[in-house]
Amino acid sequence: MSDVAIIDYGLCNLDSIRRAIEECGGAPLVTNDPGDLDTCDRIVLPGVGSFARAMANLRAAGLDEALVRCVRDDGIPILGICLGMQLLAEHGTEGGDTEGLGLIGGRVERLTPHAKERVPHIGWNDLELAAPSPLFDGIAPGTDFYFVHSHRLVGPEDERLATVDYCGTTVAAAGRDHIMAVQFHPEKSQTSGFHLLRNFLGYRC
């Protein structure tokens, strides 16, 4: 069983991801204490809301430095979800240009809708897998996941794991090695989402 720190920085209801982690075989600890990160096998950074406010909350709690140290220096696997994915990037534009955690490359920008598309992007969309990743082991291309977001990561192609056809080609998953991030909500994506969470819990560096 993996001990999983779920980061609480005050911007989202964490019950659904906590329950999902439990059901997938993990032992979740919802925390805003940087010291707790050292006691866990892996980290989940969820979230909804504003990039700038989220980063301000992480910094106020000392969680930004703790996350970078644990992930970059100590090699603890991390999964960013929705806003949590965006916070792993270098910069975000929501709420003013703001420096992110810099664990993956790129910046986060508002979606620009095409004809008949709406922002925020809400609903089920199928993924196009862009690169092999243990996060998607056993998950077929074209599998649907549930999205709720108004911004997207614009990052380097060599960190792109999956895309979705919405507002053009939008990054749906990104990362490298033990750093993993998804724009969709696996905890709300039923069987496929729980499969992905089990892949993350079972990942070994």
Disulfide bonds with the S-S distance in Angstrom:
none
